[in-house]
């Protein structure tokens, strides 16, 4: 996994935490990364990829959530210790 892929994943996790949504990885391969909302009826999704002949990740598709939040999350399931460390030391 390249450093830019990690940055994209961290950005998606930060976005999910700020919107209080939970997602699951749908496609995770070297050129593509797609996450979807855990609610099966919700179309919420984010897709990013590396375009041909390029080295930078681009987010090309963001579908907004239409699911209703039941309550505020205290412990976000997508939060990783590496992201916490990065946020503390940057």
C-alpha positions in Angstrom: 0.0 0.0 0.0 1.4 3.4 -0.9 1.4 6.4 1.3 -1.2 8.2 -0.7 -3.6 5.3 -0.3 -3.2 5.6 3.5 -3.9 9.3 3.3 -7.1 8.6 1.3 -8.2 6.1 3.9 -7.5 8.5 6.8 -9.4 11.2 5.0 -12.4 8.9 4.5 -12.2 7.9 8.2 -12.1 11.6 9.3 -15.1 12.3 7.1 -17.0 9.3 8.5 -16.3 10.5 12.1 -17.3 14.1 11.3 -20.6 12.9 9.8 -21.1 10.3 12.6 -21.6 7.5 10.0 -20.2 4.0 9.9 -18.9 2.5 6.7 -17.4 -0.7 5.5 -14.8 -1.3 2.8 -16.4 -2.5 -0.4 -13.4 -2.5 -2.8 -9.8 -2.2 -1.7 -7.2 -2.8 -4.3 -4.1 -1.0 -5.4 -5.8 1.3 -8.0 -9.3 1.5 -6.4 -10.8 2.2 -3.0 -14.6 2.2 -2.3 -16.4 2.3 1.0 -20.2 2.0 1.6 -22.5 2.8 4.4 -23.2 -0.2 6.7 -27.0 0.4 6.4 -28.1 -1.8 3.5 -30.8 0.5 2.3 -28.5 3.6 2.3 -26.8 4.5 -1.0 -24.0 6.4 0.8 -20.6 5.6 -0.7 -17.2 7.2 -1.5 -15.0 6.0 -4.4 -11.4 6.9 -5.1 -8.9 5.7 -7.6 -5.5 6.4 -9.2 -6.1 7.6 -12.8 -4.2 5.9 -15.6 -0.7 7.5 -16.0 -1.0 9.3 -12.7 0.3 8.8 -9.2 -2.2 10.8 -7.1 -5.5 9.4 -5.7 -8.6 11.2 -6.9 -12.1 10.9 -5.2 -14.5 10.6 -8.2 -17.8 9.6 -6.6 -19.4 10.7 -3.4 -23.0 9.6 -2.9 -24.6 11.2 0.2 -26.3 9.2 2.9 -30.1 9.1 3.3 -30.1 6.8 6.4 -31.2 8.3 9.7 -28.8 8.5 12.5 -30.3 6.7 15.5 -27.9 8.3 18.1 -24.5 10.0 18.4 -21.5 7.7 18.3 -19.2 7.8 21.4 -16.8 5.2 20.1 -16.5 5.2 16.3 -15.9 1.7 14.9 -13.8 3.0 12.0 -11.4 4.8 14.3 -7.8 3.4 14.2 -4.9 3.9 16.5 -2.6 4.9 13.7 -5.0 7.7 12.8 -5.2 8.9 16.4 -1.4 8.9 16.5 -1.2 10.9 13.3 -3.7 13.5 14.5 -1.8 13.9 17.8 1.6 14.4 16.2 0.7 16.6 13.3 
